[in-house]
Amino acid sequence: MSGAGRGLGRIAARLRAGHGLPVYSPFCRDGAFVVLFMATGRIGPGQMRALLAALHDEQRARAAQFQRPADRRDYVAAHGLMALTARRAGLGEARLRQPAPGAKPRLHLRSTAPAPDASLSHCRGAVAVALCWQGRIGVDVEPCLREDIVRGAALFCAPAELRAGSRLIGQAVPRHFVRLWTLKEAILKATGAGLSQDPRGIIPDLGHGLPEAEPALARGGPGWELRHCPAGADHALSMAVLRGPETGAAGLRQGARAAVAACGA
Ligand SMILES: CC(C)(COP(=O)(O)OP(=O)(O)OC[C@H]1O[C@@H](n2cnc3c(N)ncnc32)[C@H](O)[C@@H]1OP(=O)(O)O)[C@@H](O)C(=O)NCCC(=O)NCCS
């Protein structure tokens, strides 16, 4: 039993040993938060059964609605991994549910344990899940070389971010924009705003000292921890944590201008 956020560093190893899931944890702080990443391309039938068995009926019904088998697999993998991670974190039976369309999903527990904040992401071929006991968390995973993200950069990037991208060549271009996209999505998932908030106004500091003045969420100040790393061979993963017990509007005003810490490849 891990209790309120304890033993988080062992969860990935236990899921590998217990279910054979190809999962690892790129970001973890014991007692505070854990992020797990799993590539889904090579998940076998036995592992899929374990993930499917962890779903509630409602989630199984939603899974059945996906037209493409790969999308169904990734949905089952994300929500199954969330349920199994919660169980390994000592929370018992848990289910992620949206309180309303477009709202940040909440983790519902059968037990009376305090529910951590939670976030998940599924894209073609990979999933990420996150639990956080000290603040709010968001995760986002995307393929590294998504050309549509590069083409649509003006829709989510500030002018300085576009200029920084225009100075790059080769694969550094999609890397730059995918990194920004996943970081911004992670921030917007942590706050729960999602894409109802304009991502161009959120400018994570990539260490280039972007000069632009930013609106509320991106202004300087403590409270945010942002991390990014390549994940598996083909994906990129970002995490955003808004720390502290204050998770209301005052917390948001503290800003997201935290330097982005990169983890090793
Ligand atoms: C969440 C969002 C930012 C990104 O989604 P995406 O990159 O396409 O997909 P991802 O797999 O990375 O993330 C999807 C997951 O984010 C979570 N999510 C959805 N809305 C969220 C929100 N407001 N805040 C935090 N997380 C959210 C869900 O768990 C969802 O997966 P699920 O539907 O299987 O439970 C985007 O869908 C969004 O902004 N949604 C909320 C606003 C919205 O839906 N507006 C339109 C109708 S009101």
The ligand as an SDF file (V2000), in Angstrom:
LIG
                    3D

 48 50  0  0  0  0  0  0  0  0999 V2000
   -8.1710   18.0910  -23.4470 C   0  0  0  0  0  0  0  0  0  0  0  0
   -7.7070   18.7750  -24.7040 C   0  0  0  0  0  0  0  0  0  0  0  0
   -6.8960   19.9870  -24.3110 C   0  0  0  0  0  0  0  0  0  0  0  0
   -6.7130   17.9400  -25.5230 C   0  0  0  0  0  0  0  0  0  0  0  0
   -7.0880   16.7810  -26.0470 O   0  0  0  0  0  0  0  0  0  0  0  0
   -6.2200   15.9360  -27.1250 P   0  0  0  0  0  0  0  0  0  0  0  0
   -4.8200   16.4000  -27.2730 O   0  0  0  0  0  0  0  0  0  0  0  0
   -7.0360   15.8910  -28.3430 O   0  0  0  0  0  0  0  0  0  0  0  0
   -6.2030   14.5170  -26.5100 O   0  0  0  0  0  0  0  0  0  0  0  0
   -5.3820   13.8920  -25.2920 P   0  0  0  0  0  0  0  0  0  0  0  0
   -5.5030   12.4330  -25.4680 O   0  0  0  0  0  0  0  0  0  0  0  0
   -4.0280   14.4560  -25.1190 O   0  0  0  0  0  0  0  0  0  0  0  0
   -6.2310   14.3190  -24.0240 O   0  0  0  0  0  0  0  0  0  0  0  0
   -7.5480   13.9120  -23.9270 C   0  0  0  0  0  0  0  0  0  0  0  0
   -7.8610   13.7000  -22.4690 C   0  0  0  0  0  0  0  0  0  0  0  0
   -7.7530   14.9400  -21.7750 O   0  0  0  0  0  0  0  0  0  0  0  0
   -8.6600   14.9180  -20.6970 C   0  0  0  0  0  0  0  0  0  0  0  0
   -9.4140   16.1690  -20.7210 N   0  0  0  0  0  0  0  0  0  0  0  0
  -10.5070   16.4970  -21.4270 C   0  0  0  0  0  0  0  0  0  0  0  0
  -10.8880   17.7670  -21.1460 N   0  0  0  0  0  0  0  0  0  0  0  0
  -10.0020   18.2400  -20.2430 C   0  0  0  0  0  0  0  0  0  0  0  0
   -9.8790   19.4740  -19.5550 C   0  0  0  0  0  0  0  0  0  0  0  0
  -10.7310   20.4980  -19.7240 N   0  0  0  0  0  0  0  0  0  0  0  0
   -8.8550   19.6190  -18.6840 N   0  0  0  0  0  0  0  0  0  0  0  0
   -7.9920   18.6120  -18.4660 C   0  0  0  0  0  0  0  0  0  0  0  0
   -8.0540   17.4040  -19.0910 N   0  0  0  0  0  0  0  0  0  0  0  0
   -9.0640   17.2380  -19.9650 C   0  0  0  0  0  0  0  0  0  0  0  0
   -9.5450   13.6710  -20.8600 C   0  0  0  0  0  0  0  0  0  0  0  0
   -9.0950   12.6880  -19.9440 O   0  0  0  0  0  0  0  0  0  0  0  0
   -9.2750   13.2420  -22.2750 C   0  0  0  0  0  0  0  0  0  0  0  0
   -9.2970   11.8610  -22.4950 O   0  0  0  0  0  0  0  0  0  0  0  0
  -10.6590   11.0220  -22.4160 P   0  0  0  0  0  0  0  0  0  0  0  0
  -11.6710   11.8030  -23.1870 O   0  0  0  0  0  0  0  0  0  0  0  0
  -10.3370    9.6910  -23.0050 O   0  0  0  0  0  0  0  0  0  0  0  0
  -10.9970   10.9230  -20.9340 O   0  0  0  0  0  0  0  0  0  0  0  0
   -8.9190   19.1800  -25.5700 C   0  0  0  0  0  0  0  0  0  0  0  0
   -9.6760   18.0680  -25.9540 O   0  0  0  0  0  0  0  0  0  0  0  0
   -9.8180   20.1610  -24.8170 C   0  0  0  0  0  0  0  0  0  0  0  0
   -9.4940   21.3170  -24.6920 O   0  0  0  0  0  0  0  0  0  0  0  0
  -10.9510   19.7330  -24.2790 N   0  0  0  0  0  0  0  0  0  0  0  0
  -11.7660   20.5820  -23.4000 C   0  0  0  0  0  0  0  0  0  0  0  0
  -12.5110   21.6580  -24.1020 C   0  0  0  0  0  0  0  0  0  0  0  0
  -13.5390   21.1210  -25.0230 C   0  0  0  0  0  0  0  0  0  0  0  0
  -13.7950   19.9370  -25.0830 O   0  0  0  0  0  0  0  0  0  0  0  0
  -14.1450   22.0220  -25.7640 N   0  0  0  0  0  0  0  0  0  0  0  0
  -15.0640   21.6560  -26.7810 C   0  0  0  0  0  0  0  0  0  0  0  0
  -16.4480   21.3580  -26.3000 C   0  0  0  0  0  0  0  0  0  0  0  0
  -16.9960   22.2550  -24.9000 S   0  0  0  0  0  0  0  0  0  0  0  0
  1  2  1  0
  2  3  1  0
  2  4  1  0
  2 36  1  0
  4  5  1  0
  5  6  1  0
  6  7  2  0
  6  8  1  0
  6  9  1  0
  9 10  1  0
 10 11  2  0
 10 12  1  0
 10 13  1  0
 13 14  1  0
 14 15  1  0
 15 16  1  0
 15 30  1  0
 16 17  1  0
 17 18  1  0
 17 28  1  0
 18 19  1  0
 18 27  1  0
 19 20  2  0
 20 21  1  0
 21 22  1  0
 21 27  2  0
 22 23  1  0
 22 24  2  0
 24 25  1  0
 25 26  2  0
 26 27  1  0
 28 29  1  0
 28 30  1  0
 30 31  1  0
 31 32  1  0
 32 33  2  0
 32 34  1  0
 32 35  1  0
 36 37  1  0
 36 38  1  0
 38 39  2  0
 38 40  1  0
 40 41  1  0
 41 42  1  0
 42 43  1  0
 43 44  2  0
 43 45  1  0
 45 46  1  0
 46 47  1  0
 47 48  1  0
M  END
$$$$
